[in-house]
Amino acid sequence: MTLNAALRIRPERPPDLSRIRELNRLAFGGIEEADIVDAIRSGGGAVLSLVAVAGDDLIVGHILFSPVTLVPPVPELRGLGLGPMAVLPSWQNRGIGTRLVEEGMRHCVDLAVDYVVVLGHPAYYPRFGFLPSVSFNLKSAYDAPPEAFMVRELREGSLREHSGVVHYRPEFGGG
Ligand SMILES: CC(C)(COP(=O)(O)OP(=O)(O)OC[C@H]1O[C@@H](n2cnc3c(N)ncnc32)[C@H](O)[C@@H]1OP(=O)(O)O)[C@@H](O)C(=O)NCCC(=O)NCCS
């Protein structure tokens, strides 16, 4: 059986939480992102939190989506931020991150999300349909290189009339 067939993506469950924390710590080499994931969940901001499970319930990957807001505000637009996302180091480069993003974006469509933003590797996310934020007249509240801040419109045209600064949940700090 290939890894892709054996791998399942499912929403996180309460018994997963300590393993998700450890996975983030190992993937990022520190606890900053693990703390952010825990704080967002505690604050009610974990709109979508999925795990990749291999074999007999081994959690090998995790992805989180939390609400973002535009300034100036556009109340009718629903946006989510993708991240943090992490795959256990020994399981990386086997398509698990790809499965997490693809499945996550499908859930976002089901949740009637208008757009998703990501602050991440400019070589990685365009393959999932993310475009540089400048294409949408959007900026990140963070002092990040513009090419690292990317956007995917899920409801076509939803961002056409809008511009502004995208703010993540306060648990991310800064911005
Ligand atoms: C980024 C991450 C989640 C990708 O998961 P993965 O399961 O290894 O990803 P996939 O197997 O689906 O895809 C592998 C591709 O990602 C690319 N990739 C991985 N890390 C990358 C990085 N730091 N910068 C650019 N590309 C990267 C690989 O080069 C590979 O590209 P290719 O398909 O063109 O060969 C994983 O590497 C990870 O946990 N990294 C540490 C934590 C992190 O940086 N999270 C993302 C924050 S935005």
Ligand as a Chemical Component Dictionary entry (heavy atoms), coordinates in Angstrom:
data_LIG
# 
_chem_comp.id                   LIG 
_chem_comp.type                 NON-POLYMER 
_chem_comp.pdbx_formal_charge   0 
_chem_comp.three_letter_code    LIG 
# 
loop_
_chem_comp_atom.comp_id 
_chem_comp_atom.atom_id 
_chem_comp_atom.alt_atom_id 
_chem_comp_atom.type_symbol 
_chem_comp_atom.charge 
_chem_comp_atom.model_Cartn_x 
_chem_comp_atom.model_Cartn_y 
_chem_comp_atom.model_Cartn_z 
_chem_comp_atom.pdbx_ordinal 
LIG C1  C1  C 0 6.635  22.701 5.223  1  
LIG C2  C2  C 0 6.183  21.278 5.576  2  
LIG C3  C3  C 0 4.894  21.307 6.387  3  
LIG C4  C4  C 0 5.924  20.534 4.254  4  
LIG O1  O1  O 0 5.443  19.230 4.545  5  
LIG P1  P1  P 0 5.898  17.989 3.657  6  
LIG O2  O2  O 0 5.032  16.833 4.005  7  
LIG O3  O3  O 0 7.354  17.807 3.768  8  
LIG O4  O4  O 0 5.522  18.547 2.204  9  
LIG P2  P2  P 0 5.269  17.738 0.859  10 
LIG O5  O5  O 0 5.932  16.393 0.928  11 
LIG O6  O6  O 0 3.825  17.778 0.533  12 
LIG O7  O7  O 0 5.975  18.673 -0.166 13 
LIG C5  C5  C 0 7.371  18.669 -0.209 14 
LIG C6  C6  C 0 7.786  19.920 -0.945 15 
LIG O8  O8  O 0 7.825  20.983 -0.005 16 
LIG C7  C7  C 0 9.013  21.681 -0.188 17 
LIG N1  N1  N 0 9.430  22.328 1.056  18 
LIG C8  C8  C 0 9.513  21.794 2.279  19 
LIG N2  N2  N 0 10.012 22.710 3.141  20 
LIG C9  C9  C 0 10.221 23.826 2.418  21 
LIG C10 C10 C 0 10.751 25.092 2.713  22 
LIG N3  N3  N 0 11.202 25.383 3.936  23 
LIG N4  N4  N 0 10.822 26.008 1.710  24 
LIG C11 C11 C 0 10.388 25.709 0.468  25 
LIG N5  N5  N 0 9.900  24.507 0.129  26 
LIG C12 C12 C 0 9.831  23.583 1.087  27 
LIG C13 C13 C 0 9.986  20.593 -0.574 28 
LIG O9  O9  O 0 11.108 21.144 -1.206 29 
LIG C14 C14 C 0 9.162  19.778 -1.548 30 
LIG O10 O10 O 0 9.142  20.399 -2.807 31 
LIG P3  P3  P 0 8.988  19.564 -4.185 32 
LIG O11 O11 O 0 7.657  18.881 -4.105 33 
LIG O12 O12 O 0 9.044  20.619 -5.232 34 
LIG O13 O13 O 0 10.124 18.603 -4.172 35 
LIG C15 C15 C 0 7.273  20.497 6.356  36 
LIG O14 O14 O 0 8.451  20.535 5.630  37 
LIG C16 C16 C 0 7.530  21.059 7.745  38 
LIG O15 O15 O 0 6.891  20.652 8.716  39 
LIG N6  N6  N 0 8.513  21.974 7.868  40 
LIG C17 C17 C 0 8.873  22.541 9.158  41 
LIG C18 C18 C 0 7.796  23.456 9.676  42 
LIG C19 C19 C 0 7.431  24.529 8.649  43 
LIG O16 O16 O 0 8.308  25.186 8.096  44 
LIG N7  N7  N 0 6.089  24.687 8.443  45 
LIG C20 C20 C 0 5.541  25.580 7.436  46 
LIG C21 C21 C 0 5.459  26.971 7.895  47 
LIG S1  S1  S 0 4.855  27.972 6.558  48 
# 
loop_
_chem_comp_bond.comp_id 
_chem_comp_bond.atom_id_1 
_chem_comp_bond.atom_id_2 
_chem_comp_bond.value_order 
_chem_comp_bond.pdbx_ordinal 
LIG C1  C2  SING 1  
LIG C2  C3  SING 2  
LIG C2  C4  SING 3  
LIG C2  C15 SING 4  
LIG C4  O1  SING 5  
LIG O1  P1  SING 6  
LIG P1  O2  DOUB 7  
LIG P1  O3  SING 8  
LIG P1  O4  SING 9  
LIG O4  P2  SING 10 
LIG P2  O5  DOUB 11 
LIG P2  O6  SING 12 
LIG P2  O7  SING 13 
LIG O7  C5  SING 14 
LIG C5  C6  SING 15 
LIG C6  O8  SING 16 
LIG C6  C14 SING 17 
LIG O8  C7  SING 18 
LIG C7  N1  SING 19 
LIG C7  C13 SING 20 
LIG N1  C8  SING 21 
LIG N1  C12 SING 22 
LIG C8  N2  DOUB 23 
LIG N2  C9  SING 24 
LIG C9  C10 SING 25 
LIG C9  C12 DOUB 26 
LIG C10 N3  SING 27 
LIG C10 N4  DOUB 28 
LIG N4  C11 SING 29 
LIG C11 N5  DOUB 30 
LIG N5  C12 SING 31 
LIG C13 O9  SING 32 
LIG C13 C14 SING 33 
LIG C14 O10 SING 34 
LIG O10 P3  SING 35 
LIG P3  O11 DOUB 36 
LIG P3  O12 SING 37 
LIG P3  O13 SING 38 
LIG C15 O14 SING 39 
LIG C15 C16 SING 40 
LIG C16 O15 DOUB 41 
LIG C16 N6  SING 42 
LIG N6  C17 SING 43 
LIG C17 C18 SING 44 
LIG C18 C19 SING 45 
LIG C19 O16 DOUB 46 
LIG C19 N7  SING 47 
LIG N7  C20 SING 48 
LIG C20 C21 SING 49 
LIG C21 S1  SING 50 
# 
